[in-house]
Amino acid sequence: MSKKNTNGESTKKQVIIVDDHTMMREGLKQLIESEGDLECIGMASNTQEAVALVEKHKPDLVTVDITMPGRNGLELIKDVLALSPGTPLLVISMHDETLYAQRVLKAGAKGYVMKDADSKTLIKAIRQVINGGIYVSPAMSVQILEAFSGRNANRPVDGVHKLSDREFEVFQLIGEGQSTQQIADTL
């Protein structure tokens, strides 16, 4: 049960968790609720459920997985920001940060954390994003600053970074071994 101020409003920061894996949602909920000033007010396993929860609750933060059935996390970021501009989003994903972090930041998310991060790092990222900051790993920060400053010595020359979000989604589905028809059905 959340604490209330004198106006009957919650004093805890409210978080919605979006991930298609039940164990991940439950574990993240326990971690969030172990912090005295945070509470999980909803969990969703897909983008439709997530959008409905955001519309209903107007949370202080939404955590987002990239890979989900139906519309992916990049699309969810855009959907949430169209519905509720200014809602902070933090991506928590198993996917390589070097491929996704800049892409999700461009889409409007405020942070990116790999699922293999420890709980201390995850809570730090949640707090930083809730408080209006941006969170990426220290290594990713260096890469982004180098790219911004024009020093791209460490930047891969594979062309993947030049793909649009939709092209990148097709590329990912091809990598998963999906047929052209399966990709068309997914999209």
N, C-alpha and C positions, 0 to 999 in steps of 0.2 A: 504494500500500500504506500502510495507516495505521500510525502509531506505536503502540507498546504500552507500558503501564506494567509494573511488576514483577509484577503479577498477570496479565499477558497481555491486559489490557483496552485498548481504544483510548483514546488521550488526546485524539483529535479529536472535536469535536462532530459528530454524525451527522444528516444531513438527507435527507429524502425529498422529491422534487419531483413535484408532480401538475399536469399541464397536458396538454391534448389536442393541442397542437402540438409536433411533434418538434423543430423548430428552437428553439423556446422552451426546451424541456427540456434540449437539448444545450447551448445557450448559458448557461443558468443553472447547469448542472453545471460547465461550464468556469470560470465566475466563482467559484462556491463553492470548487472545488478549487484555484483560484489562491491561496486564503487558506490559510496553513500550519496553521491550527487547525480547519479545517472539511473535511468530506468528504461527498460524495453517496453514500449507501448503497443508493439505489433510485430508480427513476422509474416513474411510472404515467401512463397516458393517460385513465383513467376512475376512477370512484369504487370499483368492485369491486376493481380492481388495487391501488388506494391502501389500502383497508381491509386487504387481505391483507398488504401490505408493513408496515403499521403494526403489525399483530398479530404478525408474524414478528420485526421488528427493534426495536420500541420506541424510535423515534428521539428525538433531542433537539429536532427541529423538523420540521414538515411545511409545505411551501409549497403553496398551493392556488390554482387558477384558479377563477373563478366559473362561467364558461360551459363546460360539457363535455357530451358526449353522455350520455343517460340522466339519472341523478341529478346535480343541479348542485352547485356548490361549497358553497352554504349547507347543503345536506343532508349533504355529506361532512363538514363541520365537526361537525355533530351526531353523525354516525355514529362519527367518530374519538373524540370525547369520551365517547361512551357506551362504546366499546370500551376506551379508554385515557385515563381522566380525567387531566387535568393536562398532556397532551401539548400543547406550544405550537404554534399554527397561525398562519401568516402568509399573508394573501391577497395575491397578485400578479395584478392584473387590469387589463384595458383599460377597464373600466367606470368611469363617473364616480364619484369618491370621495364626492361629496356625496350620492349616492343609495345607496351600498353600505356605506360605512365603518361607520356606526353599526349597520346591520343585521348585519354580520359580527361586530362586537364583541359585540352582544347574543346572537348565536348561540354565542359562546365563543371566537372567534379573538382573537389578541392583537395583530394589526396589519393594516394595509392599505397597500399600495404600488401606485401606478399603474405599468403596464408602460412608460410613457414616462419613468420616473425614470432618472437616471444610475446607473452601477454603484456609485459611492460611497454614494449614498443607499440603494440596495438592500442593500449589505453592512451599513450602519449599522442598517437595519431588522432584518435577520437577527440581528445581534449583540444588539440591544436586546431582541428577543423571546426569543432563546435564553437570555439572562441574566435572564429573569423580568419584563421590562418590557413596555410597550405602545407600539406605534409607529403613528402617523398623521402626515400632513404637518402642518407648522406651521399652515397655514390651516384644516385640519380640526380641529386641536386647539382653535383659537379658537372655531370653530363649536360643537363639543361642549361646551366650557366655558360658552359663552353660553347654550346650551340648558339645561344643568344648573343654571345660576344663575337661570334664568327670563327671561333677556334673549334673546328669540327674534326680534329685529328683522331679522336676516338670513335667518331660516328661511323657505323657500318655503311658500306657502300653496296648494299644488297637490293636497293630499290623498294623494299617493303615499307619504309617510312614515307614514301611518296604516294602510297595508295590512299584512296579515299576510304572512309569508314566502311562503306558498302563493299568496295573492292577487297578490303582487308577481310571482311566477313566471308566473302566467297573464297578467298585464299585460304582462310582457316578451315572452311568446310571441305575444300579439296584436300587439305592436309590430313583431315580426319578420314579420308577415303570415301567420301560421299560421291554418288553418281551425279551427273548433271540433273537428272530428274529429281533426285532427293534434294539437291541444292535449290532447285526451282520451287519445290514444295515447301522447303524451310523458309525461303525468302518470301 
